[in-house]
Amino acid sequence: MRSTALPTATALETTRVVLGVLLPTIAKGPIIRRPRMVGLAARWDLDTKAVGIVRQLHAKYPDGPLLLKLPLRKQALALAPGDVDTVLARSPEPFSPASSEKRAALSHFEPHNVLISQGPVRTVRRALQ
């Protein structure tokens, strides 16, 4: 297992991820696609640009996941497949899968889903999977 300290993105790198990766994804609709935004993203080749940003970060920080210090919370960004294993193995602390976005998206039709559960109830629900 990797050490508990994660590499941390600079403010400029975090801004690049937010503007070049996160915002286009949100604009296109992470669950229900917005056709106009998907068309604009394709026209402006935003997916290719987002991949380039993530590749540059992975080259600089090969031992991810990479910690982004956002205004309202810290966010781990998986830069390689092994980073996903790290996040899952160390969940729910310090990595909680119950982000506010995920809770908002899933609470309507799966309010008791383990992905959006927290605390002791999450432990019980995860054991039942």
N, C-alpha and C positions, 0 to 999 in steps of 0.2 A: 504494500500500500504506500502511496505517496505521502509525503509529510502533510501536516494539516494546513500549512501556509500555502496559499494559492498565489500564483503570479497575478499582479494587479495591473490593469490597463491604465495608461495615463489619461488625463482629462481629454486630450485631443483624440486619442484612440477611442475612448468611450463615445465621444461626440460623433466620430466617423461611423461607429457601429449603430448608434441610435439613428442617425440621418440616412445612412446607406444600407442598413440591414433591417432594423426593427420598424422604422416608419413605413418603408415601402410594403413590408409584409402586412402590417396593420391596415394600411390603406387598401390593399388588395382584398382584405377580408381573410383572416386566418382560418375561419370555419365556413362561413357563407361568403362566397366570392362576389366581388363587385365587378361586373364585366367591364365597365368603363375604366376602372382603375387598373384592372389586369391588362387591358389594351394599352393604356398609357405606359405601364411598367414594361411591357414588351417592346413598345415603340422606342422607349428610352434605354432599353437593355439594362434595366435595373438589377435583374437577377445575376447577370454576368458580373456587374460591378460589385454586388454584395458578395459573391463568391470570391472575388479578388481581394476584398477587404479581409474576409475570414482567412484566406490563404496567407496573406501577409502577416496577420496576427499569429497564425500557427507557426510560421517560419521563425518569428521572433520569440514566441512563447510555446515551445514544443511540449512542455510539461504542464498542460492545462488541467482542468478547465481554467479559463481566464475570468478573474473577478472584475466586474464592472461596477463602479460606484455611481449609481444613478441617484438623482435627487431624493427619491422617496424610499429607496431600498438598494441593497446590494443584489446583483444578479450574476450567476455563474453562466458563462458562455462556453459550451462544449465546442472545442476546435477540432477534435479527432474522435474516432469511434471509442477509443479507450477512455476518453473523458466521460462518456456516458456511463461506463461501468463505474467510474469513480463516484459520480454523482449518485447513482442508484445505490451503491454500497454504503455511502455515507448519509443516506436519507433516513429520517427526516431532519437530522441535525448534522451539519449546518445547512443542508440543502433540503428545503421543503418543496414538495411537488404541488402544494396547495397555494399557488400564486393567486392573487386577486383576480387576474384575468381568467384563470382556469376555473376558479370557484364561480365566477359570474357566468361563464359559458356552460358549465356542467350542472350547476345547482338547480336549473329549471327542470331537467329531465332525469338527472341521476343525483339527487341530493345526498344520498348515503354512499356515494362512490368513494373508494379508498383513496383515490387520487386527490380528493379535496377534503379529506378528513384530517384532523389534527389531534395531537395528544394521545391519551390512552385508547380512545376509540379507534384511532388509526392503526395502532398496534394489533388490536383484536381483528379488525377488518383485513389487514394485510395477511395475517396468519391464515385466514379462511380462503385466500385466493389459491 
